[in-house]
Amino acid sequence: MKYRLLAGGSVLVLTAALSACSSSSGTDSGNGDGDGRTTVDVWLMRDSVSDGFQKEFTADFEKRHPAIDVKIQIQEWDGIGQKITAALASNDAPDVIEAGNTQVAQFAESGGLLDLSDRTEELNGEDWLTGLAEPGSYEGKQYGIPYYAANRVVVYRTDLFEKAGVDASAITTREQWIDATARLDKGGTQGIYLPGQMWYALAGFIWDEGGDLAVESGGKWSGALDSPEALRGMAFYKKLQALGKGPKDSDEDDPPQAEVMAQGQVAQVIQTPGAAGVIAEQNPGLKDKLAFFPIPGRTADTPGAVFTGGSDLVVPAAAAHPDEAVAFIKELTGDTWQKKLAVAMSYVPNRTSLASAVADDPGAAAMAAGAANGHATPNTPGWAAVEAENPIKDYMTAVLTGGDPAKEAAKASADITRAMNAGS
């Protein structure tokens, strides 16, 4: 299974997106074939469900709702942000759209989404994953309904841990993790491969310390990397990163972490569990030597904070069939189908009370444990400008190469503040 962490969509030329939307949405604004049945048009993203799951769910839903037909169209992630924006501005929007959790705020800001705040109780909102629910809200209203999640864990080599006398199950705190990684970082083995610009991992350490990437006050957002809490998070990152040979000036995609670990000299990486499959493909000798544990927290009673990637389901304000759309969402995000989806796709269910559904999947179980302390990036449309420029990466490299942490953090925080408020 290939896991995807979502953080917004790529940008296409607007006219192309409009053309694609009008030509491919195929939205049926009428009632089926004139027989009194309603067709609910749904956009789901590539790889969010398998063909088998989609067929099974659709058949069951239509049996339970005999007056509703379901028409699911699979969309590509590339360019989806602009395509959704175009759909929301048109009179031909689908009834349900799957959106990356961090995308919801920008769509809600446009006024293009239906406020579902009064439906949260019937949609089991009491224990939604925070990392999906919070970015699904905007200005106190709930627009996105949590669908599924994925987050990073520690992917490790069981043979190297055994050789070093390290028991992975005993690593429950960050200090224990540091001690174990130092023991692994010997004899030609890298204790951990941690690139210098893996800012999502840094965010987790900052959240662990009680800090954040940016904070809002009086309607204005300000970068917060220079807070004492954030500086402690960066200090821990630097300490961990030094226990391997990860480059200080690139992120996890340059080179891809899985490729590096497949070379055989790395004991750990921070990645989604799907990386294990990529590693084994490139080095079949490691197929049965890879396992997982949640990123450790400051204390043993709470796992490390993680960025929760995943999706929410939204209903366009212009949807032709909003009540039927909610009925669809209620079924897909309810107990029965969340459990089936988690097992079928190795995802984390949308609610903490459903985590046991993936207990027999080691990778997904480790994700679910970490997801209990899941977080999201600052919930504002302005965050997209920060990610586009990403001064956090430059800040990390500067600190790892000897720069003064406080000075570099102040500079990066100023850049974040400017980017987040550029349009205000």
RANOR-V501542 format. One record per pair of residues at least 12 apart in sequence whose C-alpha atoms are under 7 Angstrom apart, sorted by the first residue. I is the first residue (numbers start at 1). J is the second residue. D is the distance in Angstrom with one decimal. If there is no record, write none. Layout:
I_J_D + I_J_D
This chain:
1_274_5.5 + 2_274_4.8 + 3_150_6.9 + 3_272_6.3 + 3_274_5.3 + 5_150_6.4 + 5_151_7.0 + 5_309_4.5 + 5_310_6.0 + 6_100_5.4 + 6_101_7.0 + 6_309_5.1 + 6_310_5.7 + 7_100_6.3 + 7_102_5.4 + 7_103_6.8 + 8_81_6.6 + 8_100_5.9 + 8_102_6.0 + 8_103_5.0 + 9_77_6.5 + 9_78_6.5 + 9_79_5.7 + 9_80_5.4 + 9_81_4.5 + 10_78_5.6 + 10_79_4.5 + 10_80_6.7 + 10_81_6.2 + 11_79_5.2 + 11_81_6.6 + 11_82_5.9 + 12_79_5.5 + 12_82_6.2 + 14_82_6.6 + 17_82_6.0 + 17_83_5.0 + 17_86_6.5 + 18_83_6.8 + 18_86_5.5 + 21_83_6.2 + 21_86_6.8 + 21_87_6.1 + 27_41_6.0 + 27_92_6.2 + 27_93_6.8 + 27_94_5.8 + 29_320_6.0 + 37_67_4.7 + 37_68_5.5 + 37_69_6.8 + 38_67_6.2 + 38_68_4.8 + 38_69_6.0 + 39_68_5.8 + 39_69_4.6 + 39_70_5.7 + 39_71_6.7 + 40_68_6.9 + 40_69_6.1 + 40_70_5.0 + 40_71_6.0 + 40_95_6.0 + 40_321_6.8 + 40_324_6.7 + 40_325_6.5 + 41_70_6.4 + 41_71_4.9 + 41_72_6.1 + 41_94_5.0 + 41_95_5.2 + 41_96_6.5 + 42_71_6.1 + 42_72_4.7 + 42_73_6.1 + 42_94_5.9 + 42_95_5.9 + 42_96_4.7 + 42_97_5.9 + 43_72_5.9 + 43_73_5.0 + 43_74_5.9 + 43_75_6.4 + 43_94_7.0 + 43_96_6.2 + 43_97_4.8 + 43_98_6.1 + 44_72_6.8 + 44_73_6.2 + 44_74_5.1 + 44_75_6.0 + 44_97_6.4 + 44_98_5.2 + 45_74_5.3 + 45_75_4.7 + 45_76_6.0 + 45_77_6.7 + 45_98_6.5 + 46_74_5.7 + 46_75_5.7 + 46_76_5.5 + 46_77_6.9 + 49_345_6.9 + 58_70_6.5 + 85_107_6.8 + 88_112_5.2 + 88_316_6.1 + 89_112_6.8 + 91_318_6.5 + 93_316_6.7 + 93_318_6.3 + 93_319_5.9 + 94_319_6.0 + 95_315_5.8 + 95_316_6.3 + 95_319_4.7 + 95_320_6.5 + 95_321_6.2 + 95_322_6.5 + 95_325_5.7 + 96_313_6.7 + 96_314_5.8 + 96_315_4.9 + 96_316_7.0 + 96_325_5.9 + 97_313_5.7 + 97_314_5.3 + 97_315_6.3 + 98_311_6.4 + 98_312_5.8 + 98_313_4.6 + 98_314_6.4 + 99_311_5.5 + 99_312_5.5 + 99_313_6.2 + 100_310_6.0 + 100_311_4.5 + 100_312_6.3 + 101_132_6.0 + 101_135_5.9 + 101_136_6.2 + 101_309_6.9 + 101_310_5.9 + 101_311_4.8 + 101_312_5.3 + 102_135_5.7 + 104_135_6.6 + 104_136_5.6 + 104_144_6.5 + 105_135_6.7 + 105_136_6.9 + 105_137_7.0 + 105_138_5.7 + 105_379_6.5 + 105_380_5.9 + 105_381_5.6 + 106_381_4.7 + 108_138_6.7 + 108_143_6.9 + 112_316_5.8 + 112_317_5.3 + 113_143_6.5 + 113_314_6.9 + 113_315_5.8 + 113_316_4.4 + 113_317_4.6 + 114_143_6.3 + 114_315_5.5 + 114_316_5.5 + 114_317_4.5 + 115_141_6.4 + 115_142_6.0 + 115_143_5.1 + 116_142_5.5 + 116_143_5.4 + 117_141_5.7 + 117_142_4.7 + 123_330_5.7 + 127_351_5.4 + 127_352_6.0 + 128_146_6.8 + 128_350_5.8 + 128_351_4.4 + 128_352_6.5 + 129_350_5.7 + 129_351_5.3 + 129_352_6.1 + 129_372_6.9 + 130_374_6.2 + 130_375_6.5 + 131_308_5.0 + 131_374_4.9 + 131_375_4.4 + 131_376_5.1 + 132_146_5.3 + 132_308_6.9 + 132_312_6.8 + 133_145_6.8 + 133_146_5.9 + 135_376_6.5 + 135_379_5.5 + 136_312_6.7 + 143_314_6.2 + 144_312_5.1 + 144_313_5.4 + 144_314_5.0 + 145_312_5.1 + 145_313_5.1 + 145_314_6.5 + 146_311_6.5 + 146_312_4.5 + 146_313_6.5 + 146_350_5.6 + 147_311_5.5 + 147_312_4.9 + 147_313_6.2 + 147_333_5.9 + 147_350_5.6 + 148_310_5.6 + 148_311_5.7 + 148_347_6.4 + 148_348_5.9 + 148_349_5.3 + 148_350_4.9 + 149_308_6.4 + 149_309_5.7 + 149_310_4.2 + 149_311_6.6 + 149_347_6.0 + 149_348_4.9 + 149_349_6.5 + 149_350_6.5 + 150_308_6.1 + 150_309_5.2 + 150_310_5.6 + 150_347_6.0 + 150_348_5.9 + 150_367_6.6 + 151_272_6.0 + 151_306_6.6 + 151_307_6.3 + 151_308_5.2 + 151_309_5.8 + 151_367_5.8 + 151_371_6.8 + 152_270_6.2 + 152_271_4.8 + 152_272_4.4 + 152_306_6.8 + 152_367_6.7 + 153_270_5.7 + 153_271_5.6 + 153_272_5.8 + 153_273_6.8 + 153_292_6.6 + 153_293_6.1 + 153_294_4.9 + 153_295_5.4 + 153_366_6.6 + 153_367_6.1 + 154_268_6.5 + 154_269_5.8 + 154_270_4.7 + 154_271_6.3 + 154_292_5.5 + 154_293_5.4 + 154_294_6.0 + 154_295_5.8 + 155_268_5.6 + 155_269_5.4 + 155_270_6.2 + 155_271_6.5 + 155_273_6.7 + 155_290_6.7 + 155_291_5.8 + 155_292_4.7 + 155_293_7.0 + 156_267_5.6 + 156_268_4.4 + 156_269_6.6 + 156_290_5.6 + 156_291_5.5 + 156_292_6.1 + 157_267_5.2 + 157_268_6.6 + 157_289_5.5 + 157_290_4.9 + 157_291_6.6 + 158_289_5.2 + 158_290_5.9 + 158_291_6.5 + 159_289_6.1 + 160_267_6.2 + 164_183_6.5 + 164_184_5.9 + 166_180_6.3 + 172_296_5.3 + 172_297_7.0 + 172_300_4.9 + 173_296_4.9 + 173_297_5.1 + 173_298_5.4 + 173_299_5.2 + 173_300_5.2 + 174_296_5.3 + 174_297_5.5 + 174_298_5.4 + 178_240_6.5 + 181_243_6.7 + 182_243_6.2 + 184_267_6.9 + 185_243_6.0 + 185_244_6.6 + 188_265_6.8 + 189_265_4.8 + 189_266_5.8 + 189_267_6.8 + 190_243_6.8 + 190_244_4.6 + 190_245_6.6 + 190_265_6.0 + 190_266_4.8 + 190_267_6.1 + 191_243_5.5 + 191_244_5.4 + 191_266_6.5 + 191_267_5.3 + 191_268_6.5 + 192_243_6.1 + 192_244_5.1 + 192_266_6.1 + 192_267_5.7 + 192_268_4.6 + 192_269_5.8 + 193_244_5.4 + 193_245_6.3 + 193_246_5.1 + 193_266_6.3 + 193_268_6.3 + 193_269_5.5 + 194_241_5.4 + 194_244_7.0 + 194_246_5.0 + 194_269_6.6 + 195_246_4.6 + 195_247_5.2 + 195_248_6.0 + 195_250_6.2 + 195_251_5.3 + 195_252_5.8 + 196_246_6.6 + 196_247_5.8 + 196_248_3.9 + 196_249_5.7 + 196_250_6.0 + 196_251_6.3 + 196_396_6.4 + 196_397_6.0 + 197_248_6.8 + 197_249_6.4 + 197_250_5.4 + 197_251_4.5 + 197_393_4.9 + 197_396_5.9 + 197_397_6.5 + 198_251_5.1 + 198_252_6.0 + 199_392_6.7 + 199_393_6.4 + 200_307_6.4 + 202_233_6.7 + 202_234_6.5 + 202_237_6.3 + 204_304_6.9 + 204_305_4.7 + 204_306_4.8 + 204_307_6.5 + 205_233_4.7 + 205_305_6.7 + 206_229_6.4 + 206_230_4.8 + 206_233_4.3 + 207_305_6.1 + 208_297_6.9 + 208_298_6.8 + 208_304_6.5 + 208_305_5.6 + 209_229_5.2 + 209_230_6.9 + 209_232_6.9 + 209_233_6.3 + 210_229_5.9 + 211_229_4.8 + 211_230_5.2 + 212_224_6.2 + 212_230_6.6 + 213_225_5.8 + 214_378_6.5 + 221_417_6.2 + 221_420_6.5 + 221_421_6.8 + 222_416_6.8 + 222_417_4.5 + 223_413_4.0 + 223_414_6.2 + 223_416_5.0 + 223_417_5.0 + 224_413_5.7 + 225_409_5.3 + 225_410_6.9 + 225_413_5.5 + 226_406_6.1 + 226_409_4.7 + 226_410_5.2 + 226_413_6.6 + 238_400_6.3 + 248_397_5.5 + 248_400_6.3 + 249_397_5.4 + 258_275_5.9 + 258_278_6.3 + 258_279_5.2 + 259_279_6.5 + 261_279_6.7 + 262_279_5.0 + 262_282_6.1 + 262_283_5.4 + 273_363_5.1 + 276_290_6.5 + 292_362_6.8 + 292_363_5.9 + 292_366_6.4 + 293_366_5.4 + 294_366_5.1 + 294_367_6.5 + 294_369_6.5 + 294_370_5.4 + 295_370_6.8 + 303_370_5.7 + 303_373_6.5 + 304_370_6.6 + 304_373_6.8 + 305_373_5.0 + 305_374_5.7 + 305_375_6.8 + 306_370_6.7 + 306_371_6.9 + 306_373_6.5 + 306_374_5.0 + 306_375_6.0 + 307_374_5.7 + 307_375_5.0 + 307_376_5.6 + 308_371_6.7 + 308_374_5.2 + 308_375_5.7 + 308_376_6.0 + 339_354_7.0 + 339_357_5.5 + 342_357_6.8 + 342_358_6.4 + 343_357_6.9 + 343_358_6.0 + 346_364_5.5 + 347_364_6.1 + 348_364_6.3 + 348_367_6.6 + 348_368_5.4 + 352_372_6.5 + 355_368_5.8 + 382_420_4.4 + 382_421_6.6 + 383_420_5.8 + 385_419_5.7 + 385_420_6.3 + 386_416_6.0 + 386_419_5.6 + 386_420_6.4 + 391_412_5.6 + 391_415_6.6 + 391_416_7.0 + 392_412_6.3 + 395_408_5.9 + 395_409_6.5 + 395_412_6.0
